Amino acid sequence: MKIAYLGPQASFTQLAASQIFPENELIAESSILDCFNAVKNGEVDKAVVPLENSIEGTVSMTLDYLYDFENIFIQTEAIMPISHQLMMHPANEDFSKIISHPQALAQTFHFRFNHYKNTLTQDYSSTSAAAKLVSENPQEKWAAIANSYAAKLYGLKVIHKNIQDFEQNHTKFIIISKKRTSLNLNFPKSSEKTSLLVTLPEDHAGGLHQVLSVFAWRKMNLSKIESRTMKKNLGNYFFFINVASEWHPVLSENALEELRLFGADIKFIGHYNEYILED
């Protein structure tokens, strides 16, 4: 199989993909959108993309593309510990700018404030791309925030280890595919869930309460509910909902049917397991 991942090489997503698909061909893509398009166009069988970080929350682009792309499903979810390192080119003694992915910069805010308060920062497409950029430009006094594998791959020296603001820093990655079936992995299973995208017919008082009550009276536990703008008009949102339970053919389908009866649009994007990856 061909598996796309948010690259370039040595990204956290590649580290997750390498654990999940050790025997398959991994193909780096430059953006989350490219990963979705690769699946849609049949260039790859599946793709691994980040969904949520324990410090910075949901990766909004991933949610938006799950809404925008038809017939792409979540097959499984994997949680991996995240550790950030500050690195620079070995030819340099100091630096004047720190480059990394916006999420990595946010996850190391307190460290940077305490140690490099006046140092400029620059957003980049991924942590590994930032490391690669620093390695290719020794004439520039730049540093990157990335993982240890990126430092080794691109020949950078690590000057500070484990700089994330919170020790319990984890990222959830999802495997997306055009196949609706779930994917079982040989890792510890932590939960089972169903993911839905719910769009209300109009913005009206009590609309969200109607959605929640459908699950509440059936005693179906919601482990996550998050709103995202539909990018049309102010007040137009869709809701990303995780139902934390086994899929019951009668109970679950009846809940979806009740939602449709009051005009909600339901997009089923997967029933799957969540696993814990190694550090």
LOTOR-651491 format. One record per residue (C-alpha): z, x, y. Coordinates in pm, 1 decimal. Layout:
% LOTOR-651491
@c3 = Z&c1 = X&c2 = Y
...
***
This chain:
% LOTOR-651491
@c3 = 0.0&c1 = 0.0&c2 = 0.0
@c3 = -48.4&c1 = 94.5&c2 = 362.2
@c3 = 256.8&c1 = 49.4&c2 = 583.7
@c3 = 243.8&c1 = 65.0&c2 = 962.7
@c3 = 543.0&c1 = 167.9&c2 = 1168.5
@c3 = 629.3&c1 = 222.9&c2 = 1532.8
@c3 = 551.8&c1 = 590.3&c2 = 1578.0
@c3 = 482.0&c1 = 862.4&c2 = 1631.3
@c3 = 611.4&c1 = 1073.1&c2 = 1344.8
@c3 = 989.6&c1 = 1126.8&c2 = 1344.0
@c3 = 1067.3&c1 = 795.8&c2 = 1516.5
@c3 = 1372.7&c1 = 605.0&c2 = 1395.8
@c3 = 1133.0&c1 = 343.0&c2 = 1262.9
@c3 = 960.4&c1 = 605.6&c2 = 1050.4
@c3 = 1296.5&c1 = 715.2&c2 = 908.9
@c3 = 1363.5&c1 = 354.2&c2 = 810.2
@c3 = 1011.1&c1 = 305.8&c2 = 672.3
@c3 = 1040.4&c1 = 626.8&c2 = 466.7
@c3 = 1351.0&c1 = 492.3&c2 = 293.4
@c3 = 1203.7&c1 = 149.7&c2 = 231.3
@c3 = 856.6&c1 = 266.1&c2 = 120.3
@c3 = 898.8&c1 = 622.0&c2 = -17.5
@c3 = 587.6&c1 = 601.0&c2 = -236.4
@c3 = 349.0&c1 = 433.4&c2 = 7.2
@c3 = 115.5&c1 = 554.4&c2 = 279.7
@c3 = 284.0&c1 = 532.5&c2 = 619.9
@c3 = 65.5&c1 = 490.6&c2 = 927.5
@c3 = 204.4&c1 = 552.7&c2 = 1275.1
@c3 = 116.9&c1 = 304.6&c2 = 1548.8
@c3 = 175.4&c1 = 367.0&c2 = 1919.1
@c3 = 335.6&c1 = 30.3&c2 = 1997.5
@c3 = 497.6&c1 = -274.5&c2 = 1839.4
@c3 = 190.3&c1 = -474.1&c2 = 1941.3
@c3 = -32.3&c1 = -231.6&c2 = 1749.8
@c3 = 187.2&c1 = -283.1&c2 = 1441.5
@c3 = 140.2&c1 = -660.6&c2 = 1461.5
@c3 = -234.1&c1 = -626.0&c2 = 1515.9
@c3 = -265.7&c1 = -388.2&c2 = 1219.6
@c3 = -106.8&c1 = -653.5&c2 = 995.2
@c3 = -309.9&c1 = -936.5&c2 = 1147.9
@c3 = -640.8&c1 = -751.3&c2 = 1106.0
@c3 = -568.2&c1 = -646.4&c2 = 748.4
@c3 = -562.2&c1 = -274.3&c2 = 831.5
@c3 = -222.7&c1 = -245.7&c2 = 660.9
@c3 = -28.0&c1 = -452.5&c2 = 408.5
@c3 = 298.8&c1 = -454.6&c2 = 603.1
@c3 = 460.9&c1 = -309.2&c2 = 912.6
@c3 = 812.2&c1 = -193.4&c2 = 1000.4
@c3 = 930.2&c1 = -270.5&c2 = 1354.7
@c3 = 1270.8&c1 = -273.5&c2 = 1527.4
@c3 = 1427.7&c1 = -613.8&c2 = 1592.9
@c3 = 1778.5&c1 = -557.0&c2 = 1727.7
@c3 = 2024.5&c1 = -283.0&c2 = 1821.5
@c3 = 2400.3&c1 = -326.0&c2 = 1800.8
@c3 = 2447.9&c1 = -184.4&c2 = 2152.6
@c3 = 2146.3&c1 = -306.5&c2 = 2347.9
@c3 = 2065.5&c1 = -629.0&c2 = 2162.4
@c3 = 1731.3&c1 = -777.8&c2 = 2067.6
@c3 = 1401.0&c1 = -594.4&c2 = 2109.5
@c3 = 1235.2&c1 = -864.2&c2 = 2318.9
@c3 = 877.4&c1 = -755.7&c2 = 2244.6
@c3 = 928.5&c1 = -805.6&c2 = 1872.4
@c3 = 1054.3&c1 = -1160.9&c2 = 1927.6
@c3 = 764.4&c1 = -1238.9&c2 = 2159.5
@c3 = 506.1&c1 = -1119.3&c2 = 1906.2
@c3 = 670.0&c1 = -1315.1&c2 = 1624.7
@c3 = 611.4&c1 = -1619.2&c2 = 1845.9
@c3 = 258.7&c1 = -1523.0&c2 = 1957.0
@c3 = 110.8&c1 = -1419.9&c2 = 1620.5
@c3 = 26.2&c1 = -1690.3&c2 = 1368.3
@c3 = 82.5&c1 = -1646.3&c2 = 995.2
@c3 = 292.7&c1 = -1331.4&c2 = 1018.5
@c3 = 628.7&c1 = -1352.0&c2 = 842.3
@c3 = 947.3&c1 = -1150.5&c2 = 804.5
@c3 = 978.4&c1 = -1033.0&c2 = 443.4
@c3 = 1308.1&c1 = -848.9&c2 = 471.2
@c3 = 1549.3&c1 = -691.8&c2 = 718.3
@c3 = 1710.0&c1 = -348.3&c2 = 696.8
@c3 = 1999.4&c1 = -204.4&c2 = 899.4
@c3 = 2014.1&c1 = 170.3&c2 = 966.2
@c3 = 2276.8&c1 = 378.5&c2 = 1152.2
@c3 = 2135.6&c1 = 539.6&c2 = 1468.6
@c3 = 2241.6&c1 = 881.3&c2 = 1597.7
@c3 = 2098.6&c1 = 1031.3&c2 = 1918.7
@c3 = 2068.9&c1 = 1399.2&c2 = 2006.0
@c3 = 1982.1&c1 = 1561.8&c2 = 2339.6
@c3 = 1720.4&c1 = 1835.5&c2 = 2296.5
@c3 = 1494.9&c1 = 2062.1&c2 = 2499.4
@c3 = 1234.1&c1 = 2334.1&c2 = 2454.1
@c3 = 1388.3&c1 = 2662.0&c2 = 2326.7
@c3 = 1203.1&c1 = 2854.9&c2 = 2597.9
@c3 = 1407.6&c1 = 2682.3&c2 = 2869.1
@c3 = 1769.6&c1 = 2728.8&c2 = 2974.4
@c3 = 1811.7&c1 = 2405.0&c2 = 3168.4
@c3 = 1629.8&c1 = 2082.3&c2 = 3250.5
@c3 = 1579.6&c1 = 1844.2&c2 = 3542.5
@c3 = 1464.2&c1 = 1527.1&c2 = 3365.9
@c3 = 1562.2&c1 = 1336.0&c2 = 3049.5
@c3 = 1285.2&c1 = 1143.2&c2 = 2873.1
@c3 = 1325.7&c1 = 882.6&c2 = 2598.9
@c3 = 1268.3&c1 = 523.6&c2 = 2492.2
@c3 = 1446.1&c1 = 272.6&c2 = 2722.0
@c3 = 1672.8&c1 = 161.2&c2 = 2436.5
@c3 = 1783.4&c1 = 519.0&c2 = 2365.5
@c3 = 1850.3&c1 = 579.5&c2 = 2734.0
@c3 = 2058.4&c1 = 263.3&c2 = 2748.3
@c3 = 2250.4&c1 = 353.1&c2 = 2431.9
@c3 = 2349.5&c1 = 690.0&c2 = 2586.1
@c3 = 2424.7&c1 = 568.6&c2 = 2938.7
@c3 = 2792.1&c1 = 670.3&c2 = 2951.0
@c3 = 2721.1&c1 = 1014.5&c2 = 2809.1
@c3 = 2450.8&c1 = 1075.2&c2 = 3068.4
@c3 = 2666.7&c1 = 938.0&c2 = 3349.1
@c3 = 2954.3&c1 = 1170.2&c2 = 3256.4
@c3 = 2745.1&c1 = 1483.6&c2 = 3197.2
@c3 = 2413.4&c1 = 1442.9&c2 = 3380.4
@c3 = 2481.7&c1 = 1183.9&c2 = 3647.0
@c3 = 2224.8&c1 = 1322.6&c2 = 3893.1
@c3 = 1953.8&c1 = 1403.8&c2 = 3638.7
@c3 = 1635.4&c1 = 1197.8&c2 = 3656.9
@c3 = 1537.4&c1 = 983.6&c2 = 3358.3
@c3 = 1195.5&c1 = 861.8&c2 = 3245.6
@c3 = 1111.2&c1 = 579.5&c2 = 3004.7
@c3 = 871.7&c1 = 667.3&c2 = 2724.6
@c3 = 707.2&c1 = 479.1&c2 = 2439.5
@c3 = 943.3&c1 = 607.6&c2 = 2167.9
@c3 = 1212.7&c1 = 869.9&c2 = 2111.7
@c3 = 987.4&c1 = 1082.2&c2 = 1890.9
@c3 = 701.1&c1 = 1063.6&c2 = 2142.2
@c3 = 941.7&c1 = 1192.3&c2 = 2405.8
@c3 = 1038.1&c1 = 1485.2&c2 = 2181.0
@c3 = 672.1&c1 = 1560.5&c2 = 2116.9
@c3 = 598.7&c1 = 1552.0&c2 = 2490.7
@c3 = 879.1&c1 = 1799.2&c2 = 2563.3
@c3 = 760.1&c1 = 2032.1&c2 = 2286.3
@c3 = 403.9&c1 = 2035.8&c2 = 2422.3
@c3 = 509.2&c1 = 2110.7&c2 = 2781.2
@c3 = 735.6&c1 = 2418.1&c2 = 2781.0
@c3 = 644.4&c1 = 2483.5&c2 = 3144.1
@c3 = 826.7&c1 = 2163.5&c2 = 3242.2
@c3 = 1205.4&c1 = 2151.3&c2 = 3259.5
@c3 = 1239.8&c1 = 1837.3&c2 = 3050.3
@c3 = 1482.1&c1 = 1720.8&c2 = 2782.5
@c3 = 1442.1&c1 = 1440.1&c2 = 2527.7
@c3 = 1677.4&c1 = 1204.1&c2 = 2349.4
@c3 = 1569.7&c1 = 1159.5&c2 = 1987.4
@c3 = 1690.8&c1 = 1211.3&c2 = 1629.7
@c3 = 1758.5&c1 = 1537.3&c2 = 1446.2
@c3 = 1437.6&c1 = 1511.3&c2 = 1244.0
@c3 = 1231.7&c1 = 1499.3&c2 = 1565.8
@c3 = 1406.3&c1 = 1812.6&c2 = 1692.7
@c3 = 1322.8&c1 = 1995.1&c2 = 1369.7
@c3 = 965.7&c1 = 1866.1&c2 = 1351.8
@c3 = 879.9&c1 = 1959.4&c2 = 1711.1
@c3 = 1077.4&c1 = 2283.3&c2 = 1727.3
@c3 = 1329.8&c1 = 2176.2&c2 = 1991.6
@c3 = 1686.6&c1 = 2296.4&c2 = 2027.6
@c3 = 1965.2&c1 = 2038.8&c2 = 2016.9
@c3 = 2212.9&c1 = 2094.1&c2 = 2299.4
@c3 = 2432.8&c1 = 1785.1&c2 = 2242.3
@c3 = 2480.0&c1 = 1594.0&c2 = 1916.2
@c3 = 2571.4&c1 = 1227.9&c2 = 1856.6
@c3 = 2555.3&c1 = 1126.7&c2 = 2222.0
@c3 = 2536.3&c1 = 750.8&c2 = 2161.9
@c3 = 2804.0&c1 = 564.6&c2 = 2357.1
@c3 = 2941.9&c1 = 383.9&c2 = 2052.3
@c3 = 2994.7&c1 = 529.4&c2 = 1707.2
@c3 = 2891.0&c1 = 207.3&c2 = 1535.5
@c3 = 2532.7&c1 = 217.5&c2 = 1660.2
@c3 = 2292.1&c1 = 41.7&c2 = 1423.0
@c3 = 1939.4&c1 = -93.4&c2 = 1447.2
@c3 = 1791.3&c1 = -380.1&c2 = 1249.4
@c3 = 1433.4&c1 = -328.3&c2 = 1134.7
@c3 = 1213.1&c1 = -602.2&c2 = 992.1
@c3 = 921.1&c1 = -576.0&c2 = 752.9
@c3 = 640.8&c1 = -809.6&c2 = 860.6
@c3 = 346.6&c1 = -925.2&c2 = 651.4
@c3 = 91.1&c1 = -1203.6&c2 = 620.7
@c3 = 263.1&c1 = -1292.4&c2 = 293.4
@c3 = 545.3&c1 = -1545.6&c2 = 319.9
@c3 = 730.4&c1 = -1417.4&c2 = 11.9
@c3 = 1052.8&c1 = -1218.6&c2 = 51.3
@c3 = 1073.2&c1 = -849.1&c2 = -39.4
@c3 = 1357.0&c1 = -716.5&c2 = -255.1
@c3 = 1483.6&c1 = -360.8&c2 = -196.5
@c3 = 1704.2&c1 = -123.9&c2 = -397.6
@c3 = 1971.6&c1 = -101.9&c2 = -127.5
@c3 = 2304.9&c1 = -280.2&c2 = -80.8
@c3 = 2243.3&c1 = -642.2&c2 = 18.1
@c3 = 2452.2&c1 = -766.4&c2 = 309.2
@c3 = 2326.9&c1 = -1121.1&c2 = 367.6
@c3 = 2058.0&c1 = -1382.4&c2 = 315.9
@c3 = 1900.2&c1 = -1573.3&c2 = 600.6
@c3 = 1618.0&c1 = -1793.1&c2 = 724.8
@c3 = 1449.3&c1 = -1726.4&c2 = 1058.8
@c3 = 1293.9&c1 = -2002.1&c2 = 1270.1
@c3 = 1129.7&c1 = -2026.6&c2 = 1609.6
@c3 = 1205.8&c1 = -2363.2&c2 = 1771.9
@c3 = 1026.4&c1 = -2495.4&c2 = 2080.6
@c3 = 1159.1&c1 = -2810.1&c2 = 2247.8
@c3 = 909.2&c1 = -3069.8&c2 = 2373.5
@c3 = 1048.6&c1 = -3045.3&c2 = 2728.5
@c3 = 1342.4&c1 = -2905.4&c2 = 2922.1
@c3 = 1598.2&c1 = -3187.3&c2 = 2927.0
@c3 = 1975.0&c1 = -3224.9&c2 = 2924.0
@c3 = 2117.7&c1 = -3205.4&c2 = 2574.2
@c3 = 1802.0&c1 = -3061.0&c2 = 2418.1
@c3 = 1970.0&c1 = -2753.5&c2 = 2273.5
@c3 = 2263.3&c1 = -2968.3&c2 = 2157.6
@c3 = 2018.2&c1 = -3179.7&c2 = 1959.4
@c3 = 1888.2&c1 = -2868.7&c2 = 1784.4
@c3 = 2235.4&c1 = -2737.7&c2 = 1704.9
@c3 = 2362.4&c1 = -3073.5&c2 = 1579.9
@c3 = 2085.1&c1 = -3086.9&c2 = 1317.0
@c3 = 2239.6&c1 = -2781.6&c2 = 1152.7
@c3 = 2602.3&c1 = -2857.7&c2 = 1237.3
@c3 = 2641.8&c1 = -3187.6&c2 = 1054.7
@c3 = 2477.4&c1 = -3030.9&c2 = 747.5
@c3 = 2729.2&c1 = -2743.0&c2 = 771.3
@c3 = 2445.7&c1 = -2489.7&c2 = 794.0
@c3 = 2584.6&c1 = -2178.3&c2 = 962.7
@c3 = 2375.5&c1 = -2022.1&c2 = 1241.9
@c3 = 2426.9&c1 = -1644.1&c2 = 1262.4
@c3 = 2202.2&c1 = -1605.1&c2 = 1566.6
@c3 = 2043.0&c1 = -1818.4&c2 = 1835.5
@c3 = 1856.8&c1 = -1661.4&c2 = 2125.6
@c3 = 1628.4&c1 = -1805.7&c2 = 2390.9
@c3 = 1309.9&c1 = -1638.4&c2 = 2513.8
@c3 = 1084.9&c1 = -1747.9&c2 = 2796.6
@c3 = 742.7&c1 = -1875.7&c2 = 2696.0
@c3 = 593.0&c1 = -1703.3&c2 = 3003.5
@c3 = 437.9&c1 = -2026.4&c2 = 3127.8
@c3 = 673.6&c1 = -2198.1&c2 = 3370.6
@c3 = 1035.7&c1 = -2158.1&c2 = 3467.9
@c3 = 1255.4&c1 = -2350.3&c2 = 3225.2
@c3 = 1016.3&c1 = -2321.5&c2 = 2927.7
@c3 = 1180.3&c1 = -2143.0&c2 = 2635.8
@c3 = 1158.9&c1 = -2100.9&c2 = 2262.9
@c3 = 1465.3&c1 = -2034.3&c2 = 2047.5
@c3 = 1495.4&c1 = -1771.0&c2 = 1776.2
@c3 = 1739.0&c1 = -1904.8&c2 = 1514.6
@c3 = 1883.5&c1 = -1743.8&c2 = 1203.5
@c3 = 2034.1&c1 = -1975.9&c2 = 942.6
@c3 = 2279.4&c1 = -1770.0&c2 = 737.4
@c3 = 2257.3&c1 = -1918.8&c2 = 390.1
@c3 = 2043.7&c1 = -1961.7&c2 = 83.5
@c3 = 1730.8&c1 = -2171.4&c2 = 123.0
@c3 = 1801.1&c1 = -2521.1&c2 = -9.9
@c3 = 1470.8&c1 = -2701.8&c2 = -71.9
@c3 = 1610.1&c1 = -3046.0&c2 = 13.4
@c3 = 1880.5&c1 = -2972.3&c2 = 273.8
@c3 = 1680.2&c1 = -2711.6&c2 = 464.3
@c3 = 1351.3&c1 = -2901.2&c2 = 461.8
@c3 = 1528.2&c1 = -3218.7&c2 = 578.5
@c3 = 1678.0&c1 = -3025.3&c2 = 869.8
@c3 = 1334.0&c1 = -2906.3&c2 = 976.5
@c3 = 1194.0&c1 = -3256.7&c2 = 942.8
@c3 = 1471.4&c1 = -3398.3&c2 = 1163.7
@c3 = 1389.7&c1 = -3138.6&c2 = 1430.3
@c3 = 1024.1&c1 = -3240.4&c2 = 1420.0
@c3 = 1118.1&c1 = -3609.6&c2 = 1455.1
@c3 = 1251.0&c1 = -3557.2&c2 = 1807.6
@c3 = 943.4&c1 = -3356.0&c2 = 1903.9
@c3 = 1049.0&c1 = -2997.5&c2 = 1841.9
@c3 = 786.4&c1 = -2750.9&c2 = 1724.0
@c3 = 911.5&c1 = -2544.5&c2 = 1428.4
@c3 = 768.7&c1 = -2210.8&c2 = 1321.2
@c3 = 908.5&c1 = -2080.4&c2 = 992.1
@c3 = 895.5&c1 = -1700.1&c2 = 995.6
@c3 = 1076.9&c1 = -1613.3&c2 = 676.8
@c3 = 1357.6&c1 = -1651.3&c2 = 427.2
@c3 = 1473.9&c1 = -1304.8&c2 = 325.4
@c3 = 1755.8&c1 = -1064.9&c2 = 244.5
@c3 = 1920.9&c1 = -811.3&c2 = 472.8
@c3 = 1991.8&c1 = -460.7&c2 = 336.3
@c3 = 2187.4&c1 = -154.3&c2 = 447.8
@c3 = 1995.0&c1 = 174.9&c2 = 462.1
@c3 = 2138.2&c1 = 525.6&c2 = 448.2
@c3 = 2222.1&c1 = 731.1&c2 = 757.4
***
